[in-house]
Amino acid sequence: MVPVKEAQPEVAAGGEPGRRFASDEFFFLLQRIDRLDEKVMGRIDAVMARIDAVDARLTARIDAVDADLSRDIDSLRTWAIGPLFAVLVGFGGVIVALLRR
């Protein structure tokens, strides 16, 4: 003979009416938790979308500042090469003049 507690899962699996292991309140709470989970996930998705939009704007702005900075550095480099070349040519001229004496 099978004890009653061990037979209950078999009876419930067999579909015998009148035997339930969960109450209606449990299923109501389970459905409520599922709805709340959907709402929370929806809000999290909305927040993540806003974060992604801010990230995209910041990335675009950083890229623009980086391009401006690169252009300014290239301009400064070009400006610095001119006087350096003039100084080197000047020293070269002085050395040539001293050697010709």
C-alpha positions as CSV (number, residue, x, y, z in Angstrom):
1,M,0.0,0.0,0.0
2,V,1.3,3.4,-1.0
3,P,1.2,6.2,1.7
4,V,-1.2,9.0,1.0
5,K,1.5,11.8,0.7
6,E,3.4,9.7,-1.9
7,A,0.3,9.0,-3.9
8,Q,-0.8,12.6,-4.2
9,P,1.6,13.6,-7.0
10,E,0.5,10.6,-9.0
11,V,-3.1,11.4,-8.5
12,A,-2.6,15.0,-9.5
13,A,-0.6,14.0,-12.5
14,G,-3.4,11.6,-13.5
15,G,-5.9,14.5,-13.6
16,E,-8.2,13.1,-10.9
17,P,-10.6,16.0,-10.0
18,G,-10.7,17.4,-6.5
19,R,-7.0,17.1,-5.9
20,R,-5.0,20.3,-6.2
21,F,-1.6,21.2,-4.7
22,A,-1.9,24.9,-5.3
23,S,-4.7,27.2,-4.3
24,D,-6.5,29.7,-6.5
25,E,-4.8,32.4,-4.5
26,F,-1.4,31.0,-5.4
27,F,-2.2,31.2,-9.1
28,F,-3.6,34.7,-8.7
29,L,-0.4,35.9,-7.0
30,L,1.6,34.1,-9.7
31,Q,-0.3,36.0,-12.5
32,R,0.1,39.3,-10.5
33,I,3.9,38.7,-10.2
34,D,4.0,38.0,-13.9
35,R,2.2,41.3,-14.8
36,L,4.4,43.3,-12.4
37,D,7.5,41.7,-14.0
38,E,6.3,42.7,-17.4
39,K,5.8,46.3,-16.2
40,V,9.2,46.5,-14.6
41,M,10.9,45.0,-17.6
42,G,9.1,47.6,-19.8
43,R,10.3,50.4,-17.6
44,I,13.9,49.0,-17.6
45,D,13.8,48.8,-21.4
46,A,12.6,52.5,-21.6
47,V,15.5,53.6,-19.3
48,M,18.0,51.6,-21.3
49,A,16.8,53.2,-24.5
50,R,17.3,56.6,-22.9
51,I,20.7,55.7,-21.7
52,D,21.6,54.4,-25.2
53,A,20.4,57.7,-26.7
54,V,22.5,59.8,-24.3
55,D,25.5,57.5,-25.0
56,A,25.1,58.0,-28.7
57,R,24.9,61.8,-28.3
58,L,28.0,61.9,-26.0
59,T,29.9,59.7,-28.4
60,A,29.0,62.0,-31.3
61,R,30.1,65.0,-29.3
62,I,33.4,63.4,-28.2
63,D,34.1,62.4,-31.8
64,A,33.5,66.1,-32.9
65,V,35.8,67.4,-30.2
66,D,38.4,64.8,-31.1
67,A,38.3,65.9,-34.8
68,D,38.6,69.6,-33.8
69,L,41.5,68.8,-31.6
70,S,43.3,66.8,-34.2
71,R,42.8,69.6,-36.7
72,D,44.1,72.2,-34.2
73,I,47.2,70.0,-33.5
74,D,47.9,69.6,-37.2
75,S,47.6,73.3,-37.6
76,L,50.0,74.0,-34.7
77,R,52.4,71.4,-36.1
78,T,52.4,73.2,-39.4
79,W,52.9,76.5,-37.8
80,A,55.8,75.2,-35.7
81,I,57.6,73.7,-38.7
82,G,57.8,77.1,-40.5
83,P,59.8,78.9,-37.8
84,L,62.0,75.9,-37.2
85,F,62.8,75.7,-40.9
86,A,63.6,79.5,-40.9
87,V,65.9,79.1,-37.9
88,L,67.7,76.1,-39.5
89,V,68.2,78.0,-42.8
90,G,69.4,81.0,-40.9
91,F,72.0,79.0,-39.0
92,G,73.0,77.3,-42.3
93,G,73.5,80.7,-43.9
94,V,75.6,81.9,-40.9
95,I,77.8,78.7,-41.1
96,V,78.2,79.1,-44.8
97,A,79.1,82.8,-44.4
98,L,81.7,81.9,-41.7
99,L,83.2,79.1,-43.8
100,R,83.7,81.5,-46.8
101,R,85.8,83.9,-44.9
